[in-house]
Amino acid sequence: MVETITIFVLAIFVGYYVVWGVTPALHTPLMAVTNALSSIIIVGAMIQTVGMPVLGLEGNLDFQSINIVSVLGAMAVFLASINIFGGFAVTARMLDMFKPKQKNKEG
Amino acid sequence: MEFIRAYADWFYLIGAVLFILTLRGLSGPKTAIVGNRYGMIAMAIAVLTTFFVAQGPVVWMIIAAMIAGAVVGIARARTVPMTQMPETVALMHSLVGLAAVLIAVAAIIHNNSLQVIGAERLAAQGLNFHAMSKVHLFELFVGCFVGAITFTASVFAYGKLAAKKWAKTISGAWVKPVQALIFIAMLICGFTFFSTGSMSAFWAMTGLALVFGWVWIAPVGGGDMPVVVSLLNSFSGWAAAGIGFTLENNMLIVAGSLVGSSGAILSYIMCKAMNRSIINVLFGGAMGAVAAPTAVGSQVQRNYRSGSADDAGFLMSNADSVVIVPGYGMAQGRAQNAVKELANLLKEQGVTVRFAIHPVAGRMPGHMNVLLAEADVPYDDILEMDEINADFPATDVVLVIGANDVVNPAAKDDPSSPIYGMPILEAHKARTIMVIKRSMATGYAGLDNDLFYNDKTMMIFGDAKKVVEEMTKAINGTGH
């Protein structure tokens, strides 16, 4: 328990210093990318989806079928995936706009 | 593949380090692109590692859900217009929140199911089972209720930012007591669940948290949305960290904390830029309520000077330096490309053109920067408030496009003003000020703006995009 809390606290400090270094112009991409990062909960969703066994209908152990736990897990995987793929893609799209362009348009 | 399972924690560590580098990359526009790729690699490592850790007969469900999510996510990411970024980000927060709730619910149902089966029968199958400890239940409770609040609050923020009819701002004396009651009831249910393990208490807590998220954000005004969106960003991170504690997965904890502190810092920056405390934004209600009476009283007869786009264009083309101050009105009117054309034309005529961005301009942090970047405005022409404020007195023309409160001099010299003390762009110090506005209506704060009645100010009424296009035409016509 103490170990996990240590990691938690230190990670907050790392986040604090790293985020202050982010230039204000990129705050919108920052939000989009952190959105993708927090969708790391997909790891939890995946583990739940295959979190067998559960109690089957006839009191037997069920390792196979689709059940409430795996369905909830899969739904969470779906939601998190939207964010992961969408978040990184939209961030990449935005950052592309910030790239210094060829100065062909300026006279 | 045994290898990957045995060393899963090491892979997660690599992922966590890459996540830190992702955020580090955002210190500049060049490194950011590489940083974003680090993020993708880290996510791929995490997901692939988990595939080997979480083996089971229904892995196909994960793959199917992931492909469906990827299709939806990428389609949306490719097509969303940059003007709609704030609501898109809010919507994404809601997904993280809902996913956290689903995971917590799944975890607890699974735990109950295993408990019914009993440790002995599981041991017979070669499975090692420990019922969730109090600590686990507590973590689950936190992950679930933070997720639930994030979900409904973000859905409301989305509705508000996208101007949906169902996202109605609520106000009234009943709001605060109701908020408090729901919050206390939620804590009581959470505590009951935590101490007795009662499932009905768990459901009640989740339901109350969902309701609370809504009534909590519903009274907040549209102009305060930058704070709310940042705060929800932070929440989605804490929800992920909470789930990480439950699953004892360090990568989740690290990623969640990074996002959590990132959102918290953004909220702090936004609050500071409005000279308000986070408590005031979230529980003070919309400022308009306070300011309305004074605004009505002073609005009666004040003279302002209005001009045409042609005159404005002529003045600008004869100026040495022009500073453009964009606000939410530019986003609303989708005028960024027209603005860029105008800036380019002025530059061709030898005018120095720069952009001044207030931290809370628009509806989310960095909103204006993205819009201008989309329109190909060079990164170096765009300056932050602190960088440009000293230059205003030497500026010939300031062109304010759809911004109001961020250039209101009352913030500097009227202690009775609700926005007194808020740092502003000191546009009033320039030689000439031009303001493009739809009408003389007040900003979101309901405040009158002395800048509009200044002798040096010229009001140009109309749609931002149209007016800017007319200005461009006028300058072209003069043919310097």
Interface residues (C-beta under 8 A of the other chain):
Chain A: M1 T4 I7 F8 A11 I12 V14 G15 Y16 V18 V19 W20 G21 V22 T23 P24 A25 L26 H27 T28 P29 L30 M31 A32 V33 T34 N35 A36 L37 S38 S39 I40 I41 I42 V43 G44 A45 M46 I47 Q48 T49 V50 G51 M52 P53 V54 L55 L61 F63 Q64 I66 I68 V69 S70 V71 L72 G73 A74 M75 A76 V77 F78 L79 A80 S81 I82 N83 I84 F85 G86 G87 F88 A89 V90 T91 A92 R93 M94 L95 D96 M97 F98 K99 P100 K101 K105 E106 G107
Chain B: A16 F19 I20 T22 L23 R24 L26 S27 G28 P29 K30 A32 I33 G35 N36 G39 M40 M43 A46 V47 T50 F51 V53 A54 Q55 G56 P57 V58 V59 M61 I62 A64 A65 M66 I67 A68 G69 A70 V72 G73 I74 R76 A77 R78 V80 M82 M85 T88 V89 M92 H93 L95 V96 L98 A99 A100 L102 I103 V105 A106 A107 I109 H110 S113 L114 V116 I117 R121 L122 Q125 L127 V135 V229 S230 N233 S236 G237 A239 A240 A241 I243 G244 F245 T246 L247 E248 N249 N250 M251 L252 I253 V254 A255 G256 S257 L258 V259 G260 S261 S262 G263 I265 L266 I269 N344 K347 E348 I357 P359 M364 P365 G366 H367 N369 V370 A373 E374 D376 P378 Y379 I382 E384
